[in-house]
Amino acid sequence: MTVQSDALAQVERERRHAIEAVRVLGGDPSGREEEGRYHSVFYTSRPSPMR
């Protein structure tokens, strides 16, 4: 294998891992990770105002 083919193989492994991680968490990777785009879910929280 060449350095380039090793790099491409690593990218493919990472892509498959990302797709599997989305599925394990109950998400649907179709149209997103399966197409090579990575998405995330962002939650933000803050304390409620003092009363």
N, CA, C and O atoms as a Maestro MAE file, in Angstrom:
{
 s_m_m2io_version
 :::
 2.0.0
}

f_m_ct {
 s_m_title
 :::
 protein
 m_atom[204] {
  # First column is atom index #
  i_m_mmod_type
  r_m_x_coord
  r_m_y_coord
  r_m_z_coord
  i_m_residue_number
  s_m_chain_name
  s_m_pdb_residue_name
  s_m_pdb_atom_name
  i_m_atomic_number
  :::
  1 25 0.837 -1.191 0.000 1 A "MET " " N  " 7
  2 3 0.000 0.000 0.000 1 A "MET " " CA " 6
  3 2 0.878 1.250 0.000 1 A "MET " " C  " 6
  4 15 1.965 1.272 0.578 1 A "MET " " O  " 8
  5 25 0.387 2.261 -0.647 2 A "THR " " N  " 7
  6 3 1.106 3.531 -0.659 2 A "THR " " CA " 6
  7 2 0.611 4.392 0.496 2 A "THR " " C  " 6
  8 15 -0.381 4.073 1.150 2 A "THR " " O  " 8
  9 25 1.311 5.469 0.726 3 A "VAL " " N  " 7
  10 3 0.908 6.396 1.787 3 A "VAL " " CA " 6
  11 2 -0.483 6.950 1.488 3 A "VAL " " C  " 6
  12 15 -1.308 7.100 2.389 3 A "VAL " " O  " 8
  13 25 -0.733 7.253 0.209 4 A "GLN " " N  " 7
  14 3 -2.037 7.793 -0.166 4 A "GLN " " CA " 6
  15 2 -3.146 6.775 0.065 4 A "GLN " " C  " 6
  16 15 -4.205 7.134 0.580 4 A "GLN " " O  " 8
  17 25 -2.930 5.521 -0.301 5 A "SER " " N  " 7
  18 3 -3.981 4.525 -0.094 5 A "SER " " CA " 6
  19 2 -4.184 4.247 1.385 5 A "SER " " C  " 6
  20 15 -5.304 3.961 1.809 5 A "SER " " O  " 8
  21 25 -3.116 4.326 2.184 6 A "ASP " " N  " 7
  22 3 -3.259 4.192 3.639 6 A "ASP " " CA " 6
  23 2 -4.120 5.317 4.202 6 A "ASP " " C  " 6
  24 15 -4.970 5.084 5.061 6 A "ASP " " O  " 8
  25 25 -3.901 6.524 3.723 7 A "ALA " " N  " 7
  26 3 -4.680 7.670 4.192 7 A "ALA " " CA " 6
  27 2 -6.144 7.527 3.805 7 A "ALA " " C  " 6
  28 15 -7.032 7.820 4.605 7 A "ALA " " O  " 8
  29 25 -6.398 7.077 2.581 8 A "LEU " " N  " 7
  30 3 -7.781 6.881 2.150 8 A "LEU " " CA " 6
  31 2 -8.461 5.784 2.959 8 A "LEU " " C  " 6
  32 15 -9.642 5.897 3.288 8 A "LEU " " O  " 8
  33 25 -7.728 4.731 3.279 9 A "ALA " " N  " 7
  34 3 -8.287 3.652 4.092 9 A "ALA " " CA " 6
  35 2 -8.633 4.170 5.487 9 A "ALA " " C  " 6
  36 15 -9.656 3.788 6.054 9 A "ALA " " O  " 8
  37 25 -7.786 5.036 6.040 10 A "GLN " " N  " 7
  38 3 -8.052 5.605 7.371 10 A "GLN " " CA " 6
  39 2 -9.300 6.480 7.338 10 A "GLN " " C  " 6
  40 15 -10.115 6.430 8.259 10 A "GLN " " O  " 8
  41 25 -9.454 7.271 6.297 11 A "VAL " " N  " 7
  42 3 -10.645 8.126 6.159 11 A "VAL " " CA " 6
  43 2 -11.899 7.262 6.095 11 A "VAL " " C  " 6
  44 15 -12.906 7.581 6.726 11 A "VAL " " O  " 8
  45 25 -11.842 6.177 5.342 12 A "GLU " " N  " 7
  46 3 -12.997 5.288 5.228 12 A "GLU " " CA " 6
  47 2 -13.322 4.640 6.571 12 A "GLU " " C  " 6
  48 15 -14.495 4.512 6.921 12 A "GLU " " O  " 8
  49 25 -12.313 4.233 7.323 13 A "ARG " " N  " 7
  50 3 -12.559 3.654 8.660 13 A "ARG " " CA " 6
  51 2 -13.216 4.681 9.579 13 A "ARG " " C  " 6
  52 15 -14.144 4.354 10.318 13 A "ARG " " O  " 8
  53 25 -12.735 5.919 9.531 14 A "GLU " " N  " 7
  54 3 -13.323 6.972 10.367 14 A "GLU " " CA " 6
  55 2 -14.774 7.234 9.966 14 A "GLU " " C  " 6
  56 15 -15.631 7.443 10.825 14 A "GLU " " O  " 8
  57 25 -15.048 7.221 8.656 15 A "ARG " " N  " 7
  58 3 -16.414 7.452 8.185 15 A "ARG " " CA " 6
  59 2 -17.341 6.347 8.675 15 A "ARG " " C  " 6
  60 15 -18.436 6.622 9.167 15 A "ARG " " O  " 8
  61 25 -16.903 5.098 8.540 16 A "ARG " " N  " 7
  62 3 -17.730 3.980 9.007 16 A "ARG " " CA " 6
  63 2 -17.950 4.059 10.514 16 A "ARG " " C  " 6
  64 15 -19.047 3.777 10.996 16 A "ARG " " O  " 8
  65 25 -16.920 4.439 11.257 17 A "HIS " " N  " 7
  66 3 -17.044 4.575 12.713 17 A "HIS " " CA " 6
  67 2 -18.061 5.664 13.061 17 A "HIS " " C  " 6
  68 15 -18.886 5.477 13.956 17 A "HIS " " O  " 8
  69 25 -18.008 6.792 12.363 18 A "ALA " " N  " 7
  70 3 -18.952 7.885 12.639 18 A "ALA " " CA " 6
  71 2 -20.384 7.456 12.355 18 A "ALA " " C  " 6
  72 15 -21.291 7.769 13.127 18 A "ALA " " O  " 8
  73 25 -20.593 6.742 11.257 19 A "ILE " " N  " 7
  74 3 -21.937 6.270 10.911 19 A "ILE " " CA " 6
  75 2 -22.443 5.310 11.970 19 A "ILE " " C  " 6
  76 15 -23.595 5.403 12.394 19 A "ILE " " O  " 8
  77 25 -21.593 4.386 12.401 20 A "GLU " " N  " 7
  78 3 -22.002 3.422 13.427 20 A "GLU " " CA " 6
  79 2 -22.303 4.122 14.753 20 A "GLU " " C  " 6
  80 15 -23.251 3.752 15.445 20 A "GLU " " O  " 8
  81 25 -21.508 5.126 15.110 21 A "ALA " " N  " 7
  82 3 -21.739 5.860 16.360 21 A "ALA " " CA " 6
  83 2 -23.087 6.563 16.336 21 A "ALA " " C  " 6
  84 15 -23.792 6.585 17.345 21 A "ALA " " O  " 8
  85 25 -23.452 7.136 15.198 22 A "VAL " " N  " 7
  86 3 -24.758 7.796 15.075 22 A "VAL " " CA " 6
  87 2 -25.876 6.776 15.253 22 A "VAL " " C  " 6
  88 15 -26.853 7.034 15.955 22 A "VAL " " O  " 8
  89 25 -25.730 5.624 14.618 23 A "ARG " " N  " 7
  90 3 -26.759 4.584 14.743 23 A "ARG " " CA " 6
  91 2 -26.884 4.073 16.167 23 A "ARG " " C  " 6
  92 15 -27.996 3.859 16.649 23 A "ARG " " O  " 8
  93 25 -25.762 3.874 16.848 24 A "VAL " " N  " 7
  94 3 -25.782 3.389 18.233 24 A "VAL " " CA " 6
  95 2 -26.555 4.362 19.128 24 A "VAL " " C  " 6
  96 15 -27.257 3.944 20.050 24 A "VAL " " O  " 8
  97 25 -26.421 5.652 18.851 25 A "LEU " " N  " 7
  98 3 -27.121 6.661 19.653 25 A "LEU " " CA " 6
  99 2 -28.569 6.867 19.212 25 A "LEU " " C  " 6
  100 15 -29.263 7.742 19.731 25 A "LEU " " O  " 8
  101 25 -29.022 6.055 18.251 26 A "GLY " " N  " 7
  102 3 -30.416 6.136 17.823 26 A "GLY " " CA " 6
  103 2 -30.665 7.140 16.717 26 A "GLY " " C  " 6
  104 15 -31.818 7.426 16.394 26 A "GLY " " O  " 8
  105 25 -29.611 7.680 16.130 27 A "GLY " " N  " 7
  106 3 -29.779 8.660 15.064 27 A "GLY " " CA " 6
  107 2 -29.847 8.007 13.699 27 A "GLY " " C  " 6
  108 15 -29.591 6.812 13.544 27 A "GLY " " O  " 8
  109 25 -30.193 8.810 12.724 28 A "ASP " " N  " 7
  110 3 -30.276 8.342 11.340 28 A "ASP " " CA " 6
  111 2 -29.214 9.070 10.527 28 A "ASP " " C  " 6
  112 15 -29.343 10.270 10.281 28 A "ASP " " O  " 8
  113 25 -28.164 8.365 10.104 29 A "PRO " " N  " 7
  114 3 -27.081 9.020 9.378 29 A "PRO " " CA " 6
  115 2 -27.363 9.268 7.899 29 A "PRO " " C  " 6
  116 15 -26.533 9.869 7.216 29 A "PRO " " O  " 8
  117 25 -28.500 8.827 7.390 30 A "SER " " N  " 7
  118 3 -28.753 8.992 5.959 30 A "SER " " CA " 6
  119 2 -28.865 10.470 5.600 30 A "SER " " C  " 6
  120 15 -29.515 11.256 6.289 30 A "SER " " O  " 8
  121 25 -28.208 10.816 4.498 31 A "GLY " " N  " 7
  122 3 -28.214 12.201 4.038 31 A "GLY " " CA " 6
  123 2 -27.243 13.092 4.774 31 A "GLY " " C  " 6
  124 15 -27.105 14.267 4.434 31 A "GLY " " O  " 8
  125 25 -26.577 12.569 5.762 32 A "ARG " " N  " 7
  126 3 -25.609 13.366 6.524 32 A "ARG " " CA " 6
  127 2 -24.289 12.631 6.551 32 A "ARG " " C  " 6
  128 15 -23.498 12.733 5.614 32 A "ARG " " O  " 8
  129 25 -24.043 11.887 7.621 33 A "GLU " " N  " 7
  130 3 -22.772 11.181 7.735 33 A "GLU " " CA " 6
  131 2 -22.537 10.199 6.584 33 A "GLU " " C  " 6
  132 15 -21.401 10.018 6.145 33 A "GLU " " O  " 8
  133 25 -23.598 9.571 6.100 34 A "GLU " " N  " 7
  134 3 -23.426 8.648 4.972 34 A "GLU " " CA " 6
  135 2 -22.955 9.368 3.718 34 A "GLU " " C  " 6
  136 15 -22.342 8.756 2.843 34 A "GLU " " O  " 8
  137 25 -23.233 10.653 3.624 35 A "GLU " " N  " 7
  138 3 -22.815 11.440 2.462 35 A "GLU " " CA " 6
  139 2 -21.473 12.126 2.697 35 A "GLU " " C  " 6
  140 15 -21.004 12.882 1.846 35 A "GLU " " O  " 8
  141 25 -20.848 11.862 3.861 36 A "GLY " " N  " 7
  142 3 -19.533 12.433 4.134 36 A "GLY " " CA " 6
  143 2 -19.553 13.725 4.928 36 A "GLY " " C  " 6
  144 15 -18.510 14.353 5.111 36 A "GLY " " O  " 8
  145 25 -20.712 14.129 5.398 37 A "ARG " " N  " 7
  146 3 -20.792 15.340 6.223 37 A "ARG " " CA " 6
  147 2 -21.016 14.930 7.667 37 A "ARG " " C  " 6
  148 15 -21.783 14.008 7.946 37 A "ARG " " O  " 8
  149 25 -20.361 15.601 8.565 38 A "TYR " " N  " 7
  150 3 -20.494 15.286 9.984 38 A "TYR " " CA " 6
  151 2 -21.384 16.314 10.652 38 A "TYR " " C  " 6
  152 15 -21.252 17.514 10.411 38 A "TYR " " O  " 8
  153 25 -22.280 15.848 11.482 39 A "HIS " " N  " 7
  154 3 -23.216 16.707 12.198 39 A "HIS " " CA " 6
  155 2 -23.091 16.418 13.685 39 A "HIS " " C  " 6
  156 15 -22.602 15.363 14.089 39 A "HIS " " O  " 8
  157 25 -23.527 17.346 14.472 40 A "SER " " N  " 7
  158 3 -23.524 17.126 15.910 40 A "SER " " CA " 6
  159 2 -24.819 17.664 16.516 40 A "SER " " C  " 6
  160 15 -25.534 18.462 15.911 40 A "SER " " O  " 8
  161 25 -25.082 17.210 17.695 41 A "VAL " " N  " 7
  162 3 -26.217 17.710 18.463 41 A "VAL " " CA " 6
  163 2 -25.625 18.561 19.575 41 A "VAL " " C  " 6
  164 15 -24.747 18.113 20.312 41 A "VAL " " O  " 8
  165 25 -26.102 19.769 19.689 42 A "PHE " " N  " 7
  166 3 -25.557 20.709 20.656 42 A "PHE " " CA " 6
  167 2 -26.617 21.055 21.687 42 A "PHE " " C  " 6
  168 15 -27.710 21.502 21.338 42 A "PHE " " O  " 8
  169 25 -26.301 20.853 22.925 43 A "TYR " " N  " 7
  170 3 -27.182 21.220 24.030 43 A "TYR " " CA " 6
  171 2 -26.481 22.295 24.845 43 A "TYR " " C  " 6
  172 15 -25.287 22.194 25.128 43 A "TYR " " O  " 8
  173 25 -27.215 23.300 25.209 44 A "THR " " N  " 7
  174 3 -26.664 24.325 26.093 44 A "THR " " CA " 6
  175 2 -27.614 24.468 27.275 44 A "THR " " C  " 6
  176 15 -28.827 24.321 27.132 44 A "THR " " O  " 8
  177 25 -27.069 24.746 28.401 45 A "SER " " N  " 7
  178 3 -27.907 24.928 29.590 45 A "SER " " CA " 6
  179 2 -27.301 26.012 30.457 45 A "SER " " C  " 6
  180 15 -26.113 26.323 30.368 45 A "SER " " O  " 8
  181 25 -28.131 26.563 31.276 46 A "ARG " " N  " 7
  182 3 -27.679 27.585 32.230 46 A "ARG " " CA " 6
  183 2 -28.604 27.547 33.439 46 A "ARG " " C  " 6
  184 15 -29.744 27.091 33.350 46 A "ARG " " O  " 8
  185 25 -28.118 28.014 34.524 47 A "PRO " " N  " 7
  186 3 -28.980 27.996 35.723 47 A "PRO " " CA " 6
  187 2 -30.196 28.901 35.539 47 A "PRO " " C  " 6
  188 15 -30.141 29.904 34.826 47 A "PRO " " O  " 8
  189 25 -31.280 28.531 36.187 48 A "SER " " N  " 7
  190 3 -32.451 29.401 36.120 48 A "SER " " CA " 6
  191 2 -32.183 30.655 36.937 48 A "SER " " C  " 6
  192 15 -31.362 30.631 37.854 48 A "SER " " O  " 8
  193 25 -32.866 31.753 36.616 49 A "PRO " " N  " 7
  194 3 -32.645 33.001 37.350 49 A "PRO " " CA " 6
  195 2 -32.970 32.854 38.841 49 A "PRO " " C  " 6
  196 15 -33.914 32.155 39.210 49 A "PRO " " O  " 8
  197 25 -32.209 33.494 39.662 50 A "MET " " N  " 7
  198 3 -32.466 33.477 41.113 50 A "MET " " CA " 6
  199 2 -33.736 34.273 41.394 50 A "MET " " C  " 6
  200 15 -33.984 35.309 40.776 50 A "MET " " O  " 8
  201 25 -34.527 33.779 42.323 51 A "ARG " " N  " 7
  202 3 -35.752 34.495 42.721 51 A "ARG " " CA " 6
  203 2 -35.731 34.794 44.176 51 A "ARG " " C  " 6
  204 15 -36.674 35.390 44.697 51 A "ARG " " O  " 8
  :::
 }
 m_bond[203] {
  # First column is bond index #
  i_m_from
  i_m_to
  i_m_order
  :::
  1 1 2 1
  2 2 3 1
  3 3 4 2
  4 3 5 1
  5 5 6 1
  6 6 7 1
  7 7 8 2
  8 7 9 1
  9 9 10 1
  10 10 11 1
  11 11 12 2
  12 11 13 1
  13 13 14 1
  14 14 15 1
  15 15 16 2
  16 15 17 1
  17 17 18 1
  18 18 19 1
  19 19 20 2
  20 19 21 1
  21 21 22 1
  22 22 23 1
  23 23 24 2
  24 23 25 1
  25 25 26 1
  26 26 27 1
  27 27 28 2
  28 27 29 1
  29 29 30 1
  30 30 31 1
  31 31 32 2
  32 31 33 1
  33 33 34 1
  34 34 35 1
  35 35 36 2
  36 35 37 1
  37 37 38 1
  38 38 39 1
  39 39 40 2
  40 39 41 1
  41 41 42 1
  42 42 43 1
  43 43 44 2
  44 43 45 1
  45 45 46 1
  46 46 47 1
  47 47 48 2
  48 47 49 1
  49 49 50 1
  50 50 51 1
  51 51 52 2
  52 51 53 1
  53 53 54 1
  54 54 55 1
  55 55 56 2
  56 55 57 1
  57 57 58 1
  58 58 59 1
  59 59 60 2
  60 59 61 1
  61 61 62 1
  62 62 63 1
  63 63 64 2
  64 63 65 1
  65 65 66 1
  66 66 67 1
  67 67 68 2
  68 67 69 1
  69 69 70 1
  70 70 71 1
  71 71 72 2
  72 71 73 1
  73 73 74 1
  74 74 75 1
  75 75 76 2
  76 75 77 1
  77 77 78 1
  78 78 79 1
  79 79 80 2
  80 79 81 1
  81 81 82 1
  82 82 83 1
  83 83 84 2
  84 83 85 1
  85 85 86 1
  86 86 87 1
  87 87 88 2
  88 87 89 1
  89 89 90 1
  90 90 91 1
  91 91 92 2
  92 91 93 1
  93 93 94 1
  94 94 95 1
  95 95 96 2
  96 95 97 1
  97 97 98 1
  98 98 99 1
  99 99 100 2
  100 99 101 1
  101 101 102 1
  102 102 103 1
  103 103 104 2
  104 103 105 1
  105 105 106 1
  106 106 107 1
  107 107 108 2
  108 107 109 1
  109 109 110 1
  110 110 111 1
  111 111 112 2
  112 111 113 1
  113 113 114 1
  114 114 115 1
  115 115 116 2
  116 115 117 1
  117 117 118 1
  118 118 119 1
  119 119 120 2
  120 119 121 1
  121 121 122 1
  122 122 123 1
  123 123 124 2
  124 123 125 1
  125 125 126 1
  126 126 127 1
  127 127 128 2
  128 127 129 1
  129 129 130 1
  130 130 131 1
  131 131 132 2
  132 131 133 1
  133 133 134 1
  134 134 135 1
  135 135 136 2
  136 135 137 1
  137 137 138 1
  138 138 139 1
  139 139 140 2
  140 139 141 1
  141 141 142 1
  142 142 143 1
  143 143 144 2
  144 143 145 1
  145 145 146 1
  146 146 147 1
  147 147 148 2
  148 147 149 1
  149 149 150 1
  150 150 151 1
  151 151 152 2
  152 151 153 1
  153 153 154 1
  154 154 155 1
  155 155 156 2
  156 155 157 1
  157 157 158 1
  158 158 159 1
  159 159 160 2
  160 159 161 1
  161 161 162 1
  162 162 163 1
  163 163 164 2
  164 163 165 1
  165 165 166 1
  166 166 167 1
  167 167 168 2
  168 167 169 1
  169 169 170 1
  170 170 171 1
  171 171 172 2
  172 171 173 1
  173 173 174 1
  174 174 175 1
  175 175 176 2
  176 175 177 1
  177 177 178 1
  178 178 179 1
  179 179 180 2
  180 179 181 1
  181 181 182 1
  182 182 183 1
  183 183 184 2
  184 183 185 1
  185 185 186 1
  186 186 187 1
  187 187 188 2
  188 187 189 1
  189 189 190 1
  190 190 191 1
  191 191 192 2
  192 191 193 1
  193 193 194 1
  194 194 195 1
  195 195 196 2
  196 195 197 1
  197 197 198 1
  198 198 199 1
  199 199 200 2
  200 199 201 1
  201 201 202 1
  202 202 203 1
  203 203 204 2
  :::
 }
}
